[in-house]
């Protein structure tokens, strides 16, 4: 029984309960920052609101290892890149979500594989 105790925090870390996985949502904007870090890669995207004012969205990806096996690397996205993403939005309605798929990069169908 004691051997199972150390695994509990690891399981809690990987909860994705905060994302609405029933309603994939498209967003489009400009990459502000691409954080190639573990345990999860992050994309900070400036998405214009209804008035055109940029709003920063934090998009959580999977691990560096998983993305690398899918063809990504630390230079796959750069500040200034125009992206269209399909995300699972945060349930609380704040600006963020979990990446479902990279749809478009700089006006072209994404050359990087998406993932689900």
N, CA and C atoms as a LAMMPS dump frame, in Angstrom:
ITEM: TIMESTEP
0
ITEM: NUMBER OF ATOMS
348
ITEM: BOX BOUNDS ff ff ff
-5.0000000000000000e+02 5.0000000000000000e+02
-5.0000000000000000e+02 5.0000000000000000e+02
-5.0000000000000000e+02 5.0000000000000000e+02
ITEM: ATOMS id mol type element x y z
1 1 1 N 0.823 -1.197 0
2 1 2 C 0 0 0
3 1 3 C 0.866 1.258 0
4 2 1 N 1.963 1.237 0.724
5 2 2 C 2.836 2.416 0.783
6 2 3 C 3.454 2.729 -0.572
7 3 1 N 3.68 1.721 -1.38
8 3 2 C 4.277 1.946 -2.702
9 3 3 C 3.357 2.749 -3.615
10 4 1 N 2.078 2.7 -3.393
11 4 2 C 1.135 3.433 -4.233
12 4 3 C 1.064 4.906 -3.889
13 5 1 N 1.446 5.302 -2.727
14 5 2 C 1.336 6.701 -2.297
15 5 3 C 2.12 7.677 -3.165
16 6 1 N 3.362 7.399 -3.557
17 6 2 C 4.073 8.381 -4.379
18 6 3 C 3.422 8.645 -5.736
19 7 1 N 2.63 7.724 -6.249
20 7 2 C 2.002 7.916 -7.559
21 7 3 C 0.836 8.896 -7.514
22 8 1 N 0.245 9.108 -6.373
23 8 2 C -0.93 9.965 -6.264
24 8 3 C -0.684 11.387 -6.76
25 9 1 N 0.383 12.072 -6.358
26 9 2 C 0.596 13.429 -6.873
27 9 3 C 0.79 13.456 -8.395
28 10 1 N 1.421 12.456 -8.961
29 10 2 C 1.634 12.435 -10.405
30 10 3 C 0.296 12.34 -11.137
31 11 1 N -0.614 11.547 -10.619
32 11 2 C -1.917 11.439 -11.262
33 11 3 C -2.672 12.76 -11.175
34 12 1 N -2.59 13.429 -10.064
35 12 2 C -3.281 14.702 -9.891
36 12 3 C -2.727 15.745 -10.848
37 13 1 N -1.427 15.697 -11.109
38 13 2 C -0.798 16.672 -12.003
39 13 3 C -1.377 16.595 -13.409
40 14 1 N -1.742 15.41 -13.86
41 14 2 C -2.172 15.24 -15.24
42 14 3 C -3.682 15.329 -15.435
43 15 1 N -4.369 15.939 -14.516
44 15 2 C -5.803 16.127 -14.681
45 15 3 C -6.058 17.206 -15.728
46 16 1 N -6.993 16.936 -16.622
47 16 2 C -7.373 17.909 -17.636
48 16 3 C -8.826 18.304 -17.449
49 17 1 N -9.305 18.211 -16.21
50 17 2 C -10.703 18.5 -15.898
51 17 3 C -11.076 19.956 -16.166
52 18 1 N -10.096 20.848 -16.226
53 18 2 C -10.413 22.265 -16.422
54 18 3 C -10.754 22.617 -17.854
55 19 1 N -10.537 21.659 -18.79
56 19 2 C -10.8 21.903 -20.204
57 19 3 C -12.143 21.307 -20.612
58 20 1 N -12.848 22.014 -21.488
59 20 2 C -14.115 21.53 -22.024
60 20 3 C -13.812 20.706 -23.276
61 21 1 N -13.647 19.42 -23.092
62 21 2 C -13.256 18.534 -24.188
63 21 3 C -14.442 18.154 -25.08
64 22 1 N -15.621 18.667 -24.781
65 22 2 C -16.807 18.409 -25.605
66 22 3 C -16.989 19.478 -26.683
67 23 1 N -16.298 20.605 -26.551
68 23 2 C -16.514 21.735 -27.469
69 23 3 C -15.19 22.293 -27.98
70 24 1 N -14.596 21.63 -28.958
71 24 2 C -13.376 22.145 -29.57
72 24 3 C -13.696 23.496 -30.214
73 25 1 N -12.822 24.458 -29.989
74 25 2 C -13.068 25.839 -30.398
75 25 3 C -11.893 26.368 -31.223
76 26 1 N -12.144 26.962 -32.39
77 26 2 C -11.044 27.54 -33.158
78 26 3 C -10.663 28.926 -32.624
79 27 1 N -9.379 29.203 -32.598
80 27 2 C -8.886 30.558 -32.31
81 27 3 C -7.821 30.885 -33.359
82 28 1 N -7.651 32.167 -33.634
83 28 2 C -6.64 32.614 -34.591
84 28 3 C -5.958 33.842 -34.026
85 29 1 N -4.656 33.902 -34.21
86 29 2 C -3.913 35.051 -33.716
87 29 3 C -2.445 34.954 -34.072
88 30 1 N -1.644 35.692 -33.319
89 30 2 C -0.21 35.783 -33.547
90 30 3 C 0.514 35.207 -32.333
91 31 1 N 1.493 34.351 -32.599
92 31 2 C 2.275 33.761 -31.514
93 31 3 C 3.061 34.862 -30.8
94 32 1 N 2.87 34.954 -29.513
95 32 2 C 3.66 35.868 -28.683
96 32 3 C 4.891 35.145 -28.153
97 33 1 N 4.701 33.87 -27.741
98 33 2 C 5.794 33.098 -27.153
99 33 3 C 5.501 31.612 -27.339
100 34 1 N 6.545 30.843 -27.61
101 34 2 C 6.452 29.394 -27.712
102 34 3 C 7.411 28.839 -26.679
103 35 1 N 6.869 28.252 -25.638
104 35 2 C 7.67 27.793 -24.499
105 35 3 C 7.879 26.287 -24.594
106 36 1 N 9.045 25.888 -25.077
107 36 2 C 9.416 24.489 -25.288
108 36 3 C 9.961 23.959 -23.971
109 37 1 N 9.064 23.642 -23.056
110 37 2 C 9.448 23.248 -21.704
111 37 3 C 8.658 22.026 -21.253
112 38 1 N 9.222 21.298 -20.324
113 38 2 C 8.515 20.197 -19.673
114 38 3 C 7.965 20.691 -18.355
115 39 1 N 6.881 20.176 -17.848
116 39 2 C 6.24 18.968 -18.337
117 39 3 C 5.305 19.213 -19.521
118 40 1 N 4.964 20.467 -19.827
119 40 2 C 4.077 20.752 -20.953
120 40 3 C 4.587 21.963 -21.715
121 41 1 N 4.492 21.882 -23.024
122 41 2 C 4.823 22.997 -23.911
123 41 3 C 3.639 23.965 -23.89
124 42 1 N 3.942 25.272 -23.985
125 42 2 C 2.891 26.303 -23.994
126 42 3 C 3.059 27.196 -25.207
127 43 1 N 1.912 27.619 -25.756
128 43 2 C 1.889 28.621 -26.82
129 43 3 C 1.1 29.811 -26.285
130 44 1 N 1.724 30.967 -26.232
131 44 2 C 1.03 32.204 -25.862
132 44 3 C 0.641 32.882 -27.172
133 45 1 N -0.665 33.074 -27.365
134 45 2 C -1.185 33.605 -28.622
135 45 3 C -1.96 34.887 -28.354
136 46 1 N -1.711 35.914 -29.16
137 46 2 C -2.477 37.154 -29.089
138 46 3 C -3.643 37.034 -30.062
139 47 1 N -4.84 36.936 -29.5
140 47 2 C -6.067 36.737 -30.279
141 47 3 C -6.881 38.015 -30.2
142 48 1 N -7.218 38.626 -31.345
143 48 2 C -7.997 39.869 -31.291
144 48 3 C -9.428 39.614 -30.803
145 49 1 N -9.906 40.527 -29.941
146 49 2 C -11.3 40.441 -29.492
147 49 3 C -12.198 41.108 -30.54
148 50 1 N -13.476 41.258 -30.241
149 50 2 C -14.441 41.819 -31.198
150 50 3 C -14.055 43.214 -31.674
151 51 1 N -13.36 43.98 -30.821
152 51 2 C -12.958 45.336 -31.205
153 51 3 C -11.567 45.376 -31.843
154 52 1 N -10.928 44.208 -31.964
155 52 2 C -9.599 44.151 -32.569
156 52 3 C -8.46 44.244 -31.575
157 53 1 N -8.779 44.438 -30.299
158 53 2 C -7.74 44.532 -29.269
159 53 3 C -7.197 43.133 -28.962
160 54 1 N -5.858 42.957 -28.998
161 54 2 C -5.302 41.626 -28.748
162 54 3 C -5.48 41.188 -27.296
163 55 1 N -5.929 39.949 -27.141
164 55 2 C -6.079 39.319 -25.832
165 55 3 C -5.129 38.127 -25.796
166 56 1 N -4.352 38.007 -24.716
167 56 2 C -3.401 36.903 -24.629
168 56 3 C -4.096 35.627 -24.16
169 57 1 N -3.899 34.562 -24.922
170 57 2 C -4.43 33.25 -24.612
171 57 3 C -3.257 32.321 -24.329
172 58 1 N -3.367 31.528 -23.268
173 58 2 C -2.379 30.506 -22.947
174 58 3 C -2.902 29.159 -23.402
175 59 1 N -2.175 28.531 -24.321
176 59 2 C -2.607 27.247 -24.862
177 59 3 C -1.605 26.181 -24.422
178 60 1 N -2.105 25.23 -23.643
179 60 2 C -1.266 24.15 -23.12
180 60 3 C -1.202 23.02 -24.139
181 61 1 N 0.008 22.527 -24.351
182 61 2 C 0.229 21.401 -25.253
183 61 3 C 0.639 20.188 -24.418
184 62 1 N 1.062 19.157 -25.082
185 62 2 C 1.555 17.982 -24.399
186 62 3 C 3.051 18.161 -24.121
187 63 1 N 3.749 17.089 -23.841
188 63 2 C 5.164 17.163 -23.468
189 63 3 C 6.076 17.39 -24.67
190 64 1 N 7.282 17.856 -24.384
191 64 2 C 8.317 18.021 -25.402
192 64 3 C 8.543 16.694 -26.123
193 65 1 N 8.648 15.616 -25.365
194 65 2 C 8.932 14.307 -25.949
195 65 3 C 7.848 13.896 -26.946
196 66 1 N 6.595 14.061 -26.572
197 66 2 C 5.495 13.679 -27.454
198 66 3 C 5.498 14.538 -28.721
199 67 1 N 5.681 15.842 -28.555
200 67 2 C 5.707 16.725 -29.724
201 67 3 C 6.898 16.432 -30.627
202 68 1 N 8.051 16.167 -30.03
203 68 2 C 9.242 15.857 -30.824
204 68 3 C 8.997 14.616 -31.686
205 69 1 N 8.366 13.6 -31.107
206 69 2 C 8.056 12.385 -31.873
207 69 3 C 7.063 12.684 -32.997
208 70 1 N 6.292 13.763 -32.871
209 70 2 C 5.349 14.161 -33.903
210 70 3 C 5.932 15.125 -34.922
211 71 1 N 7.222 15.429 -34.812
212 71 2 C 7.865 16.283 -35.803
213 71 3 C 8.091 17.724 -35.38
214 72 1 N 7.681 18.081 -34.172
215 72 2 C 7.889 19.445 -33.691
216 72 3 C 9.296 19.582 -33.112
217 73 1 N 9.773 20.827 -33.026
218 73 2 C 10.991 21.136 -32.27
219 73 3 C 10.857 22.536 -31.677
220 74 1 N 11.894 22.98 -30.992
221 74 2 C 11.817 24.259 -30.269
222 74 3 C 11.637 25.457 -31.198
223 75 1 N 11.891 25.27 -32.489
224 75 2 C 11.752 26.357 -33.459
225 75 3 C 10.513 26.208 -34.343
226 76 1 N 9.621 25.294 -34.001
227 76 2 C 8.437 25.06 -34.835
228 76 3 C 7.535 26.28 -34.915
229 77 1 N 7.411 26.996 -33.822
230 77 2 C 6.639 28.241 -33.794
231 77 3 C 7.534 29.344 -33.28
232 78 1 N 7.372 30.524 -33.877
233 78 2 C 8.191 31.67 -33.477
234 78 3 C 7.293 32.868 -33.206
235 79 1 N 7.721 33.765 -32.326
236 79 2 C 6.943 34.992 -32.128
237 79 3 C 6.694 35.674 -33.474
238 80 1 N 5.455 36.089 -33.672
239 80 2 C 5.064 36.732 -34.921
240 80 3 C 4.379 35.796 -35.901
241 81 1 N 4.526 34.484 -35.706
242 81 2 C 3.836 33.538 -36.586
243 81 3 C 2.33 33.709 -36.429
244 82 1 N 1.625 33.656 -37.556
245 82 2 C 0.159 33.699 -37.538
246 82 3 C -0.34 32.262 -37.498
247 83 1 N -1.194 31.97 -36.52
248 83 2 C -1.672 30.605 -36.344
249 83 3 C -3.186 30.553 -36.222
250 84 1 N -3.729 29.436 -36.659
251 84 2 C -5.099 29.055 -36.344
252 84 3 C -4.986 27.741 -35.595
253 85 1 N -5.595 27.703 -34.427
254 85 2 C -5.537 26.533 -33.564
255 85 3 C -6.941 26.055 -33.266
256 86 1 N -7.065 24.768 -33.048
257 86 2 C -8.295 24.207 -32.515
258 86 3 C -7.963 23.8 -31.089
259 87 1 N -8.687 24.367 -30.132
260 87 2 C -8.388 24.11 -28.72
261 87 3 C -9.622 23.584 -27.992
262 88 1 N -9.359 22.941 -26.871
263 88 2 C -10.404 22.636 -25.906
264 88 3 C -10.343 23.785 -24.9
265 89 1 N -11.348 24.659 -24.882
266 89 2 C -11.276 25.869 -24.046
267 89 3 C -11.368 25.551 -22.559
268 90 1 N -10.947 26.502 -21.756
269 90 2 C -11.096 26.392 -20.308
270 90 3 C -12.576 26.487 -19.955
271 91 1 N -13.002 25.648 -19.048
272 91 2 C -14.414 25.622 -18.648
273 91 3 C -14.855 26.919 -17.996
274 92 1 N -13.924 27.628 -17.35
275 92 2 C -14.313 28.86 -16.655
276 92 3 C -14.437 30.064 -17.585
277 93 1 N -14.173 29.858 -18.88
278 93 2 C -14.342 30.934 -19.855
279 93 3 C -13.159 31.865 -19.994
280 94 1 N -12.105 31.667 -19.209
281 94 2 C -10.939 32.544 -19.341
282 94 3 C -10.173 32.202 -20.621
283 95 1 N -9.263 33.08 -21.001
284 95 2 C -8.546 32.979 -22.268
285 95 3 C -7.463 31.906 -22.216
286 96 1 N -7.825 30.718 -22.613
287 96 2 C -6.855 29.636 -22.64
288 96 3 C -7.51 28.326 -22.964
289 97 1 N -6.668 27.317 -23.11
290 97 2 C -7.188 26 -23.4
291 97 3 C -6.072 25.012 -23.647
292 98 1 N -6.48 23.842 -24.089
293 98 2 C -5.556 22.759 -24.412
294 98 3 C -5.541 22.585 -25.921
295 99 1 N -4.35 22.494 -26.491
296 99 2 C -4.241 22.341 -27.938
297 99 3 C -4.834 21.019 -28.381
298 100 1 N -5.712 21.08 -29.368
299 100 2 C -6.237 19.895 -30.021
300 100 3 C -5.545 19.703 -31.362
301 101 1 N -5.344 20.823 -32.099
302 101 2 C -4.74 20.716 -33.429
303 101 3 C -4.235 22.079 -33.893
304 102 1 N -3.081 22.071 -34.533
305 102 2 C -2.583 23.252 -35.241
306 102 3 C -3.178 23.18 -36.639
307 103 1 N -4.033 24.139 -36.996
308 103 2 C -4.783 24.103 -38.249
309 103 3 C -4.043 24.821 -39.365
310 104 1 N -3.48 25.988 -39.053
311 104 2 C -2.845 26.801 -40.087
312 104 3 C -1.651 27.523 -39.486
313 105 1 N -0.6 27.65 -40.275
314 105 2 C 0.603 28.356 -39.85
315 105 3 C 1.001 29.311 -40.962
316 106 1 N 0.956 30.619 -40.666
317 106 2 C 1.349 31.662 -41.624
318 106 3 C 0.632 31.537 -42.966
319 107 1 N -0.678 31.274 -42.9
320 107 2 C -1.499 31.26 -44.104
321 107 3 C -1.534 29.94 -44.849
322 108 1 N -0.775 28.962 -44.408
323 108 2 C -0.767 27.653 -45.069
324 108 3 C -1.318 26.595 -44.13
325 109 1 N -1.876 25.546 -44.725
326 109 2 C -2.295 24.425 -43.903
327 109 3 C -1.098 24.003 -43.074
328 110 1 N -1.323 23.731 -41.809
329 110 2 C -0.216 23.472 -40.89
330 110 3 C 0.699 22.371 -41.403
331 111 1 N 1.989 22.674 -41.417
332 111 2 C 2.975 21.673 -41.813
333 111 3 C 3.355 20.8 -40.622
334 112 1 N 2.988 21.235 -39.437
335 112 2 C 3.251 20.44 -38.243
336 112 3 C 2.046 19.569 -37.962
337 113 1 N 2.267 18.35 -37.578
338 113 2 C 1.119 17.477 -37.336
339 113 3 C 0.314 17.959 -36.131
340 114 1 N -0.989 17.828 -36.223
341 114 2 C -1.838 18.065 -35.071
342 114 3 C -1.9 16.798 -34.246
343 115 1 N -2.554 16.852 -33.149
344 115 2 C -2.71 15.662 -32.324
345 115 3 C -3.979 15.779 -31.544
346 116 1 N -4.51 14.658 -31.1
347 116 2 C -5.739 14.646 -30.314
348 116 3 C -5.578 13.738 -29.133
